[in-house]
């Protein structure tokens, strides 16, 4: 029952953001995204974090924002 509510919530949020794709195409598109994170120490407790996405950042953020 909980899985149904979670999947319905995801589908509702995607539809509200004008993403009308089936589960297969969403899974295919999200599996192609590769995120590379580089962490460099700046001082004792501070770090610089750089994140790179293997696909178009605007298209990727559209799915993550939903």
Secondary structure as a PSIPRED ss2 file (coil, helix, strand):
# PSIPRED VFORMAT (PSIPRED V4.0)

   1 X C   1.000  0.000  0.000
   2 X H   0.000  1.000  0.000
   3 X H   0.000  1.000  0.000
   4 X H   0.000  1.000  0.000
   5 X H   0.000  1.000  0.000
   6 X H   0.000  1.000  0.000
   7 X H   0.000  1.000  0.000
   8 X H   0.000  1.000  0.000
   9 X H   0.000  1.000  0.000
  10 X H   0.000  1.000  0.000
  11 X H   0.000  1.000  0.000
  12 X H   0.000  1.000  0.000
  13 X H   0.000  1.000  0.000
  14 X H   0.000  1.000  0.000
  15 X H   0.000  1.000  0.000
  16 X H   0.000  1.000  0.000
  17 X C   1.000  0.000  0.000
  18 X C   1.000  0.000  0.000
  19 X C   1.000  0.000  0.000
  20 X C   1.000  0.000  0.000
  21 X C   1.000  0.000  0.000
  22 X C   1.000  0.000  0.000
  23 X H   0.000  1.000  0.000
  24 X H   0.000  1.000  0.000
  25 X H   0.000  1.000  0.000
  26 X H   0.000  1.000  0.000
  27 X H   0.000  1.000  0.000
  28 X H   0.000  1.000  0.000
  29 X H   0.000  1.000  0.000
  30 X H   0.000  1.000  0.000
  31 X H   0.000  1.000  0.000
  32 X C   1.000  0.000  0.000
  33 X C   1.000  0.000  0.000
  34 X C   1.000  0.000  0.000
  35 X E   0.000  0.000  1.000
  36 X E   0.000  0.000  1.000
  37 X E   0.000  0.000  1.000
  38 X E   0.000  0.000  1.000
  39 X E   0.000  0.000  1.000
  40 X E   0.000  0.000  1.000
  41 X E   0.000  0.000  1.000
  42 X C   1.000  0.000  0.000
  43 X C   1.000  0.000  0.000
  44 X C   1.000  0.000  0.000
  45 X C   1.000  0.000  0.000
  46 X C   1.000  0.000  0.000
  47 X E   0.000  0.000  1.000
  48 X E   0.000  0.000  1.000
  49 X E   0.000  0.000  1.000
  50 X E   0.000  0.000  1.000
  51 X E   0.000  0.000  1.000
  52 X E   0.000  0.000  1.000
  53 X E   0.000  0.000  1.000
  54 X C   1.000  0.000  0.000
  55 X C   1.000  0.000  0.000
  56 X C   1.000  0.000  0.000
  57 X H   0.000  1.000  0.000
  58 X H   0.000  1.000  0.000
  59 X H   0.000  1.000  0.000
  60 X H   0.000  1.000  0.000
  61 X H   0.000  1.000  0.000
  62 X H   0.000  1.000  0.000
  63 X H   0.000  1.000  0.000
  64 X H   0.000  1.000  0.000
  65 X H   0.000  1.000  0.000
  66 X C   1.000  0.000  0.000
